[in-house]
Amino acid sequence: MNSAALKAKLEAKDPSVMEVLLSVNAQAADVAEEARQRLINAITVYEKTFASEEVVVVRAPGRVNLIGEHTDYNGFPVMPMAISRDMLIVAGASKDNVISFANVIPSFQGGSFTIERNIPPYQGGDWGNYIKSATQGLIDFWGTEEGLQGLKMVIDGNVPLASGLSSSAAFTVAAAEAILAINGRTIDPVVLAEVMAKSDHYVGMASGGMDQSISILGQAGKCLKIDFYPIRTKLVTLPKEADILVCHSRVKAAKAGNARVAYNMRTVECRIAYMLLHKLAGKAGAKEPTMLYDWFANETEGFDDALNKIETALVDEGYTVKMIAEALGVSEEYAAKEVCLTKTGEVMPEPQGGFQVKKRARHVISEARRVEDSMALLNGDSENKAEAFGLLMDQSHASCRDDYEISCEELNALVEAGKAAGSYGSRLTGAGFGGCTVHLIPKGKGPEFIKKIHEAYYLPHDLDGYADNQYLFAPAQGAGVLFK
């Protein structure tokens, strides 16, 4: 569609345009109106930066994870939902193989790069690397860059950055959707989720695929239980008597900085856990596991057995490299360079206090059980679903805080504020180390909870100057083309 014609339709609130915006945002009129205004602005920036020409508009949502934290890269399921905060991209074709990009926020400096088989990254922390990540992921999937046309794009995002609501995955997915649309190509959504999860390694993250999967596969009005290797999804219905409130701690959990190191450390500790558990099982001919799920599926009889083996086989104190080497029967050099390794090939040096293997494994297995229990509960016939699911959320936060150690003082304070206000359940959401909390609250009580949590957390922490701290979300639709 011509950019000027689309802009005119948006300005006139053309019914066909508004219906599209409503359909992807769970029929929320205020969110659809905000998206309309954002698109008008993005098209204006596009025409000033590039030209008035044929364009497509794509979107990819962020997500909030309701339960199942740090389980995806261990092979266990998660239960997220897509949210109405998203990344919008207005894109047009270029006449060469160059991808040029700009942002509606001037402080995010634009740039360009040539499409080639192996795209060199920008310096670490450059936002353009997420566009390169999407491009490289598609090229790796196809095995060639030949025939791939360049494009020009303008990005508008309203997923809070470093909030644990997956702004980076939404951006990468939106960029991929723009590249596919401009090139007239399609990829099965489940396959695209796999491709985008793998492409995350381009920016140095050893993620497991939850963020990309829910951004692509999300369903309006439903959350999803997502299993991995391969990706499978099941629709989950939230309790009819509850709403979802998300609160931003205002502690940045930037995956490009210290949080990335802490996140990758957890993946290494889980890798050490499955190697130790597999070795200690002493089963001749047992399959060599690649993640905790493989050990769980092949060498245990279920959650009770797995947790018992973790308690009896692993030591409470942190593991040194020497302890790991002795337990596995390998040299210390091998343990340091081949065992203490992230998915991206990064060697993790021994941390002060050692690798906290037992606690990490205990969290993953107990959290995986909570996901399965949540699925059975929410899609079952029992009464008081909100109270029962809320209790599982509370238990999840305690495990994230104490065993996985991904919480912080501010997240804990927000969780307590939510509980004090009367939530069914409250927990951190996302990678942790800052970002957001998610609260299951009585339906229709959003304004009351927002006020109480504002008084209990934001005022004492001098954060009342932020206008965008708390969000009421309903499950939104996954990524795709809005207009073309």
C-alpha positions in Angstrom: 0.0 0.0 0.0 1.2 3.5 -0.8 2.4 5.2 2.4 0.4 8.4 1.7 -2.8 6.4 1.1 -2.3 4.4 4.3 -1.6 7.5 6.3 -4.8 9.1 5.0 -6.8 6.0 6.0 -5.2 6.1 9.5 -5.9 9.8 9.9 -9.5 9.3 8.8 -9.9 6.3 11.2 -11.0 4.2 8.3 -13.1 1.3 9.7 -11.1 -1.4 7.8 -7.9 0.0 9.3 -9.3 0.2 12.8 -10.7 -3.3 12.7 -7.2 -4.6 12.0 -5.7 -2.7 14.9 -8.5 -3.9 17.2 -8.2 -7.5 16.2 -4.5 -7.9 17.2 -5.0 -6.1 20.5 -7.8 -8.1 22.1 -10.4 -5.5 20.9 -8.9 -2.9 23.3 -10.1 0.5 21.8 -7.5 2.6 23.7 -4.6 0.4 22.5 -5.9 0.4 18.9 -6.1 4.2 19.0 -2.6 4.5 20.4 -1.3 2.1 17.6 -3.1 4.3 15.0 -1.3 7.4 16.2 2.1 5.6 16.4 1.7 4.4 12.8 0.9 7.9 11.6 4.1 9.1 13.2 6.1 6.2 11.9 4.9 6.8 8.3 5.7 10.5 8.6 9.2 9.6 9.7 9.5 7.1 6.9 8.5 9.6 4.2 10.9 12.2 5.6 13.8 9.7 5.8 13.2 7.8 2.6 10.2 8.7 0.4 6.5 8.4 -0.1 6.2 4.9 -1.7 4.8 1.4 -1.4 5.2 0.1 2.1 4.2 -2.8 4.3 3.5 -2.5 8.1 4.4 -5.4 10.4 4.2 -5.8 14.1 5.6 -8.2 16.7 4.4 -8.1 20.4 6.4 -8.3 23.6 5.3 -10.8 26.2 4.8 -11.4 29.8 5.6 -14.9 31.2 3.0 -16.0 33.7 5.0 -19.0 35.0 7.9 -21.1 33.9 11.1 -19.0 34.4 14.4 -20.1 32.9 13.0 -23.4 31.9 12.9 -23.0 28.1 16.7 -23.4 27.5 16.6 -26.4 29.8 14.0 -28.1 27.5 11.0 -27.6 29.8 7.8 -25.7 29.0 6.8 -22.1 29.8 3.4 -20.3 30.0 3.6 -16.8 28.5 1.1 -14.5 26.7 1.7 -11.9 24.0 0.9 -8.4 25.1 -0.4 -5.2 23.4 3.0 -3.5 23.7 4.8 -4.2 20.5 7.3 -3.2 17.8 5.8 -1.7 14.6 7.8 -1.4 11.5 7.0 0.5 8.3 9.1 -1.0 5.5 9.6 -0.4 1.8 11.8 -2.2 -0.8 15.2 -0.8 -1.8 16.7 -1.2 -5.2 19.8 -3.0 -4.0 20.8 -5.5 -1.3 21.2 -2.9 1.5 19.0 -2.7 4.6 18.6 0.9 5.9 16.9 1.7 9.1 15.7 4.6 11.3 13.8 5.0 14.5 11.0 7.3 15.4 13.1 8.2 18.5 16.0 10.3 17.2 18.4 9.2 19.9 18.4 5.7 18.3 20.7 6.6 15.5 19.9 5.0 12.1 22.2 3.1 9.9 22.6 0.6 7.0 24.3 -2.6 6.1 24.8 -4.8 3.1 23.1 -8.2 3.0 25.9 -10.9 2.8 26.4 -14.5 3.8 28.1 -13.6 7.1 27.0 -10.2 8.3 29.6 -8.6 10.7 28.0 -7.2 13.8 28.1 -3.6 15.0 29.8 -2.9 18.3 28.2 -4.6 21.4 25.1 -2.8 22.6 24.2 -1.3 19.2 20.4 -1.6 18.6 21.1 -2.3 14.9 22.5 -5.7 15.8 18.9 -7.0 16.4 18.1 -6.2 12.7 21.3 -7.9 11.7 20.4 -10.9 14.0 17.1 -11.3 12.2 18.7 -11.0 8.8 21.5 -13.4 9.6 19.0 -15.9 11.1 17.0 -16.0 7.8 20.1 -16.3 5.7 21.4 -19.2 7.8 18.0 -20.9 7.5 17.9 -20.5 3.7 21.7 -21.3 3.4 22.2 -18.3 1.1 21.7 -14.6 0.8 21.2 -14.8 -3.0 18.0 -13.2 -4.3 17.4 -11.4 -1.0 16.2 -7.8 -1.6 17.2 -5.0 0.6 14.7 -2.7 2.4 14.2 0.5 4.2 12.5 0.5 7.5 11.3 2.8 10.3 10.8 1.3 13.8 8.4 2.4 16.5 8.4 0.3 19.7 6.5 0.8 23.0 7.7 -2.3 24.8 9.7 -0.8 27.7 13.4 -1.4 27.2 15.3 -3.7 29.7 12.0 -4.5 31.4 11.8 -8.2 31.1 8.9 -7.9 28.6 11.1 -9.1 25.7 11.6 -5.9 23.7 14.6 -7.4 22.0 12.8 -10.5 20.7 9.9 -8.4 19.6 12.2 -6.2 17.6 14.1 -9.1 16.0 10.8 -10.9 15.1 9.4 -7.7 13.6 12.5 -7.1 11.5 12.3 -10.7 10.2 8.6 -10.2 9.4 9.5 -7.0 7.4 12.3 -8.8 5.5 9.9 -11.7 4.6 7.1 -9.4 3.6 9.3 -7.2 1.3 10.7 -10.3 -0.3 7.4 -12.0 -0.7 8.6 -15.1 1.2 6.9 -17.1 3.9 8.1 -19.4 6.7 5.8 -21.6 8.8 5.3 -19.7 12.0 6.6 -22.6 14.2 9.7 -22.9 12.0 10.2 -19.1 12.1 10.1 -19.2 15.9 12.9 -21.8 15.9 14.9 -19.7 13.4 14.5 -16.6 15.5 15.4 -18.3 18.7 18.6 -19.6 17.1 19.4 -16.2 15.7 19.5 -14.8 19.3 23.0 -16.2 19.6 24.1 -13.5 17.2 23.8 -11.0 20.0 25.5 -13.3 22.5 22.4 -14.6 24.3 21.9 -18.3 25.1 18.2 -18.1 25.1 15.8 -21.0 24.9 13.1 -19.7 22.5 10.2 -18.6 24.7 10.3 -14.9 23.7 10.5 -15.5 20.0 7.8 -18.3 20.1 5.2 -16.3 22.0 5.9 -13.2 19.9 5.2 -15.2 16.7 2.6 -17.7 17.9 0.6 -15.7 20.5 -3.2 -15.8 20.3 -5.5 -13.0 21.2 -7.4 -13.8 24.4 -5.3 -16.8 25.4 -2.0 -17.6 26.9 0.1 -20.5 25.7 1.8 -23.5 27.2 4.9 -23.8 25.0 7.0 -27.0 24.9 10.3 -27.1 23.1 12.5 -29.3 20.9 10.4 -29.2 18.8 8.1 -26.3 19.6 4.5 -27.3 20.4 1.8 -25.1 21.8 -1.4 -25.5 23.7 -4.0 -22.8 24.4 -4.6 -21.9 28.0 -7.5 -20.0 29.4 -6.9 -17.5 32.2 -9.2 -17.5 35.2 -12.3 -15.5 34.2 -12.3 -13.8 37.6 -8.8 -12.4 37.2 -6.9 -9.7 35.3 -3.1 -9.4 34.6 -1.3 -6.4 36.0 2.4 -5.9 35.2 4.6 -3.5 37.2 8.0 -2.1 36.1 10.5 -2.0 38.9 12.5 0.6 36.9 15.6 -1.5 37.5 17.1 -2.1 34.0 17.8 -5.7 33.2 19.8 -5.0 30.0 20.7 -8.3 28.3 23.6 -6.5 26.7 25.3 -5.7 30.0 25.7 -7.3 33.4 22.4 -9.1 33.1 23.7 -11.0 30.1 26.6 -12.4 32.1 24.3 -13.4 34.9 21.8 -14.9 32.6 24.5 -16.9 30.7 26.0 -18.0 34.0 22.7 -19.7 34.9 22.8 -21.6 31.6 26.3 -22.9 32.4 25.3 -23.9 35.9 22.4 -25.9 34.4 24.8 -27.5 31.9 27.1 -28.5 34.8 24.0 -29.9 36.7 22.9 -32.2 33.9 26.4 -33.5 33.3 27.0 -34.3 36.9 23.5 -35.9 37.3 24.0 -38.0 34.2 27.5 -39.1 35.4 26.3 -39.9 38.9 23.4 -41.9 37.6 25.9 -44.5 36.4 23.6 -45.9 33.8 25.5 -47.9 31.2 24.5 -46.9 27.7 22.3 -44.0 28.9 21.9 -41.3 26.4 24.3 -38.4 26.9 22.0 -35.5 27.8 22.2 -32.1 26.3 19.9 -30.3 28.8 18.2 -31.0 32.0 15.0 -32.2 30.3 17.0 -35.0 28.6 18.3 -36.2 32.0 14.8 -35.9 33.4 13.1 -37.8 30.6 15.7 -40.6 30.3 17.0 -41.1 33.8 14.2 -40.3 36.2 10.7 -41.5 37.0 9.1 -38.1 37.3 9.3 -34.9 39.3 9.5 -36.5 42.7 12.3 -38.8 41.7 14.2 -36.0 39.9 14.0 -33.7 42.9 15.1 -36.5 45.2 18.1 -37.2 43.0 19.1 -33.6 43.0 18.9 -33.4 46.7 21.0 -36.6 47.3 23.4 -36.4 44.4 24.5 -32.8 44.4 26.3 -30.9 47.1 24.9 -27.7 48.7 28.0 -25.6 48.4 29.2 -24.1 45.1 31.2 -26.3 42.8 34.7 -25.4 42.0 36.2 -26.3 38.6 38.3 -28.8 40.5 35.2 -30.4 42.1 33.5 -30.6 38.7 36.6 -32.2 37.1 36.8 -34.8 39.9 33.1 -35.7 39.7 33.2 -36.1 35.9 36.6 -37.8 35.8 38.1 -35.2 33.5 41.0 -32.8 33.7 40.6 -29.4 35.3 41.5 -27.8 31.9 38.8 -29.8 30.2 36.2 -28.9 32.8 37.1 -25.2 32.6 37.1 -24.9 28.8 34.6 -27.5 27.7 32.1 -27.9 30.6 31.8 -24.4 31.9 30.7 -23.2 28.5 27.6 -21.3 27.2 25.6 -22.2 24.1 27.4 -19.4 22.4 30.8 -20.9 23.1 31.7 -18.4 25.9 33.8 -19.9 28.7 32.5 -18.9 32.1 35.2 -18.5 34.7 34.6 -19.9 38.1 32.6 -17.4 40.1 33.2 -16.4 43.7 31.6 -19.1 45.8 31.6 -21.6 43.0 28.9 -22.7 40.5 25.6 -23.0 42.3 24.6 -26.2 40.6 22.1 -27.8 43.1 20.0 -24.7 43.6 19.7 -24.1 39.9 18.7 -27.7 39.1 16.1 -27.7 41.9 14.6 -24.5 40.6 14.3 -25.8 37.0 12.7 -29.1 38.0 10.3 -27.6 40.5 9.4 -24.7 38.1 8.7 -27.2 35.3 6.3 -29.0 37.6 4.5 -25.7 38.4 4.0 -25.2 34.7 2.4 -28.6 34.2 0.3 -28.1 37.3 -0.8 -24.7 36.0 -1.8 -26.1 32.7 -3.9 -28.9 34.3 -5.5 -26.4 36.7 -6.4 -23.6 34.2 -7.8 -25.9 31.5 -9.5 -28.2 34.1 -12.9 -28.1 35.8 -11.8 -27.1 39.3 -13.2 -24.0 41.1 -11.2 -21.2 42.7 -8.7 -21.3 39.8 -7.4 -17.8 40.5 -6.4 -18.6 44.1 -4.8 -21.9 43.1 -2.9 -20.4 40.2 -1.9 -17.5 42.3 -0.3 -19.8 44.9 1.8 -21.4 42.1 2.9 -18.0 41.0 3.9 -17.2 44.6 5.9 -20.4 44.8 7.6 -19.6 41.5 8.8 -16.3 42.8 10.2 -17.8 45.9 12.1 -20.3 43.8 13.3 -17.6 41.4 14.4 -15.5 44.4 16.1 -18.2 46.6 17.2 -21.0 44.3 17.8 -19.3 40.9 18.8 -16.0 42.5 17.5 -13.8 39.7 15.4 -11.4 41.8 16.5 -8.2 43.5 15.4 -6.0 46.4 13.1 -3.9 44.1 11.4 -6.9 42.5 10.8 -8.4 45.9 9.4 -5.2 47.2 7.0 -5.0 44.2 5.9 -8.6 44.8 5.2 -7.8 48.4 3.3 -4.6 47.4 1.1 -6.7 45.1 0.4 -9.3 47.8 -0.4 -6.6 50.3 -2.9 -5.1 47.8 -4.7 -8.4 47.6 -3.3 -10.1 44.5 -4.1 -13.8 44.0 -0.4 -14.3 43.1 2.7 -12.1 42.3 6.1 -13.0 40.9 8.9 -11.6 38.9 8.6 -12.2 35.2 11.3 -12.6 32.5 15.0 -13.1 32.9 15.0 -11.3 36.2 17.9 -9.1 37.6 15.4 -6.2 37.3 12.5 -5.5 35.0 9.0 -6.3 35.8 6.7 -8.3 38.1 3.3 -9.8 37.1 0.3 -9.9 39.4 -2.9 -11.9 39.1 -5.5 -9.6 40.5 -9.3 -9.7 40.9 -11.1 -8.7 37.7 -12.0 -5.0 37.4 -9.8 -4.0 40.3 -6.9 -2.7 38.1 -7.2 1.0 39.1 -7.4 0.2 42.8 -4.3 -2.0 42.6 -2.4 0.5 40.5 -3.1 3.1 43.2 -2.1 0.9 46.1 1.1 -0.4 44.4 2.0 3.2 43.4 1.8 4.2 47.1 3.5 1.2 48.4 6.4 1.0 45.9 6.8 3.9 43.5 6.4 6.8 46.0 8.9 5.4 48.5 11.4 4.6 45.8 11.0 8.2 44.2 9.7 6.7 41.0 6.4 8.5 40.8 7.9 10.8 38.1 7.5 7.9 35.5 4.1 8.1 33.8 4.4 4.5 32.5 5.0 2.2 35.4 2.1 -0.2 35.5 0.2 -2.0 32.7 -3.1 -3.9 32.5 -2.7 -6.5 29.8 -5.0 -8.9 28.0 -3.5 -11.6 25.7 -2.7 -10.1 22.3 -2.2 -11.6 18.8 1.2 -12.8 17.6 3.4 -11.2 15.0 2.4 -10.6 11.4 1.7 -8.2 8.5 -0.9 -5.5 9.4 -1.0 -3.7 6.1 0.5 -4.2 2.6 
